[in-house]
């Protein structure tokens, strides 16, 4: 497998989850609640961020 295709494959497994509420980011900057899935069985990597709703709630001054 070429380096480029490995990089694309790796990025497609990365899931961004809100550290505040647990919503998951989908393409188009859409954040949705999803049914919990054990990460080990889903073959995904999870990274944490903060969704717009939690950002506005926790940092209203920004």
Backbone as CSV, one residue per row, in Angstrom:
resi,resn,N_x,N_y,N_z,CA_x,CA_y,CA_z,C_x,C_y,C_z
1,UNK,0.859,-1.180,0.000,0.000,0.000,0.000,0.899,1.235,0.000
2,UNK,0.572,2.210,-0.822,1.388,3.414,-0.904,1.207,4.267,0.349
3,UNK,2.190,5.144,0.575,2.147,6.016,1.746,0.913,6.909,1.724
4,UNK,0.562,7.403,0.532,-0.606,8.285,0.406,-1.895,7.546,0.767
5,UNK,-2.069,6.335,0.261,-3.300,5.596,0.556,-3.354,5.162,2.014
6,UNK,-2.191,4.872,2.633,-2.173,4.552,4.055,-2.612,5.762,4.866
7,UNK,-2.159,6.959,4.473,-2.515,8.182,5.180,-4.015,8.445,5.074
8,UNK,-4.579,8.261,3.890,-6.028,8.456,3.692,-6.797,7.438,4.524
9,UNK,-6.356,6.195,4.510,-7.024,5.152,5.276,-6.980,5.466,6.765
10,UNK,-5.832,5.929,7.243,-5.693,6.254,8.660,-6.600,7.416,9.043
11,UNK,-6.687,8.447,8.198,-7.542,9.591,8.510,-9.007,9.201,8.539
12,UNK,-9.421,8.276,7.700,-10.832,7.907,7.659,-11.257,7.157,8.921
13,UNK,-10.292,6.627,9.690,-10.618,5.926,10.927,-10.626,6.859,12.126
14,UNK,-10.187,8.094,11.968,-10.101,9.025,13.084,-11.464,9.673,13.328
15,UNK,-11.938,9.580,14.562,-13.233,10.136,14.930,-13.013,11.229,15.966
16,UNK,-13.582,12.401,15.732,-13.479,13.511,16.673,-14.718,13.514,17.556
17,UNK,-14.503,13.427,18.868,-15.607,13.373,19.831,-15.508,14.563,20.775
18,UNK,-16.647,15.175,21.071,-16.677,16.305,21.998,-16.388,15.808,23.416
19,UNK,-15.419,16.439,24.063,-15.055,16.056,25.425,-16.142,16.446,26.428
20,UNK,-17.006,17.378,26.064,-18.047,17.830,26.976,-19.305,16.982,26.958
21,UNK,-19.805,16.688,25.762,-21.108,16.013,25.663,-21.057,14.656,24.960
22,UNK,-19.953,14.346,24.316,-19.825,13.058,23.652,-20.337,13.015,22.223
23,UNK,-20.782,14.169,21.685,-21.211,14.179,20.284,-20.009,13.878,19.387
24,UNK,-20.285,13.330,18.205,-19.252,12.976,17.239,-19.374,13.902,16.039
25,UNK,-18.218,14.348,15.519,-18.215,15.261,14.378,-18.289,14.475,13.079
26,UNK,-19.215,14.899,12.209,-19.397,14.322,10.887,-18.990,15.352,9.840
27,UNK,-18.789,14.923,8.602,-18.436,15.884,7.552,-19.442,17.029,7.473
28,UNK,-18.947,18.204,7.139,-19.806,19.370,7.049,-19.986,20.063,8.386
29,UNK,-19.092,19.803,9.328,-19.155,20.395,10.675,-20.459,20.092,11.394
30,UNK,-21.006,18.904,11.189,-22.226,18.480,11.892,-21.819,17.600,13.063
31,UNK,-22.337,17.918,14.229,-22.066,17.157,15.445,-23.336,16.428,15.842
32,UNK,-23.246,15.110,16.027,-24.426,14.309,16.358,-24.104,13.344,17.490
33,UNK,-25.144,13.049,18.256,-25.004,12.005,19.278,-25.102,10.661,18.565
34,UNK,-24.258,9.739,18.969,-24.285,8.404,18.374,-24.343,7.364,19.481
35,UNK,-24.780,6.195,19.105,-24.847,5.077,20.034,-23.423,4.662,20.403
36,UNK,-23.137,4.455,21.681,-21.783,4.062,22.088,-21.350,2.737,21.462
37,UNK,-20.103,2.703,20.996,-19.519,1.505,20.411,-18.139,1.332,21.030
38,UNK,-17.801,0.149,21.500,-16.450,-0.038,22.036,-15.405,0.263,20.964
39,UNK,-14.482,1.135,21.273,-13.480,1.563,20.299,-12.671,0.385,19.778
40,UNK,-12.345,-0.567,20.628,-11.526,-1.700,20.198,-12.219,-2.552,19.145
41,UNK,-13.535,-2.651,19.195,-14.240,-3.477,18.214,-14.602,-2.701,16.955
42,UNK,-14.540,-1.380,17.005,-14.947,-0.566,15.865,-13.789,-0.245,14.918
43,UNK,-12.562,-0.537,15.322,-11.381,-0.236,14.505,-11.290,1.239,14.146
44,UNK,-11.475,2.087,15.142,-11.369,3.529,14.942,-10.434,4.112,16.000
45,UNK,-9.936,5.293,15.713,-9.148,6.045,16.675,-9.963,7.262,17.070
46,UNK,-10.034,7.550,18.356,-10.836,8.670,18.851,-9.914,9.789,19.317
47,UNK,-10.251,10.997,18.886,-9.573,12.189,19.355,-10.645,13.095,19.939
48,UNK,-10.292,13.885,20.934,-11.285,14.737,21.574,-11.134,16.190,21.168
49,UNK,-12.253,16.845,21.039,-12.326,18.263,20.736,-13.481,18.833,21.537
50,UNK,-14.076,19.907,21.029,-15.245,20.491,21.699,-16.215,20.968,20.624
51,UNK,-17.470,20.580,20.747,-18.482,20.955,19.756,-18.892,22.420,19.968
52,UNK,-19.521,23.045,18.974,-19.930,24.443,19.098,-20.881,24.712,20.270
53,UNK,-21.761,23.783,20.574,-22.711,23.968,21.680,-21.966,24.013,23.010
54,UNK,-21.066,23.071,23.235,-20.297,23.053,24.482,-19.329,24.226,24.545
55,UNK,-18.758,24.590,23.416,-17.844,25.728,23.387,-18.562,26.992,23.845
56,UNK,-19.744,27.228,23.289,-20.528,28.414,23.663,-20.953,28.361,25.123
57,UNK,-21.254,27.170,25.632,-21.683,27.010,27.008,-20.534,27.236,28.001
58,UNK,-19.373,26.678,27.675,-18.236,26.743,28.592,-17.393,28.015,28.447
59,UNK,-17.439,28.628,27.268,-16.623,29.820,27.007,-17.475,30.947,26.407
60,UNK,-18.487,31.421,27.124,-19.385,32.439,26.556,-18.688,33.759,26.252
61,UNK,-17.565,34.023,26.904,-16.864,35.297,26.690,-16.061,35.310,25.395
62,UNK,-15.884,34.165,24.747,-15.091,34.136,23.513,-15.938,34.229,22.273
